[in-house]
Amino acid sequence: MTKFSMLICLLLGLSIIGCEPKAVEESGETQKATLPTPYSFNKPDEVFELPLKLKEISGLGIDASGQNLYTVQDEEGILYVLQAKDGKIIQEYPFNKEGDYEGVESANGRIFAVKSNGTLFELLIAGEKLQEVIKHKFSFYKKSDIEGLGFDPETNCLLFSAKGKEGKGKEFKSQKGIYSFSLDSMKIDKHPSFTISHELINAFLKTNDSIKKRETLKKQFKSDKEFIFGPSGIAIHPITNEIYITSSIGKVLLVLDREGAIKHLIKLKKKIHEQPEGICFDQKGNLYISNEGKTGNGKIYKFFPK
């Protein structure tokens, strides 16, 4: 290749990188056209089959080194530490009595687990011993049903995703909230930082005709039907800073930008994702999704960015 040809290729490459997604204007609202996601969500690169004790695996977190995964299952107050390279259990820390434990996350060297009622457990581990358990109680609406727990390093907040209702009344029937808990002030916002609604999803589906399984998704999210979406897991992408949310109800994965606009909506294959519960990323952008075992053992899927 001549120097002139190389220069032309370089300029073409830069012009492509600099292009913004074309905006689509619909009903007075401007939304960016969706781009392909960097993961093949229905073709995991690695599969970790878990032992029977983790058949009902729930949340998923990862340490800063990317070597250890953290998880809980939704019947016992036990923190499980797994090797990120193969999913093997290397440590167990009982921290509370039986209950409905849903989310787990690592943040600033601390580990947190959350129950469906919103009670947050802060686990202080030194060496191989659980030194202390600090309990934080919050006044969520009684039908919120907290499931997802993620860490947002940009705001130094934990994010709680509610599978149930935000509050009492018709206005809460077709929307789900994501709440922020500041690790600086140790206080939680009374109002959701992000809201995912029937209207928001339908507007996205209406203005983006390149989405895979679009017609199936349009039927699932018809406005006159029940809102078939309930966040079960939440994580922040370490490179794009986007918010990834799994929904076991309806088997979908949704991606938000920092303003709360939908970037992607993916229909997950039921044969692969029997019950997607937890989600996390390592610092390289490798994605992990935990699935509760319905017809077999629980599993963790690993996806490499393409």
Protein Blocks (a to p, Z undefined) as FASTA:
>chain_A
ZZklmmmmmmmmmmmmmpccddddeehiacddddddfbdfklcfbdcdddfklmmgcbdd
ddfkopaccdddfkbccdddddfklopafbdcdfbdcdddfbdcdeehiacdddfkopac
ddddehjacfbdcdddddddfklopabdcddfknopacdddfbdfbecjklmmcccdddd
dfklopacfbdfbdcdfklmmmmmmmmmkbghklmmmmmmgfkbccddddfbdcddfklo
pacdddfehpaaddddfkopafbdcdddfklmmpafbdcddfkopacdddddfklccddd
ddddZZ
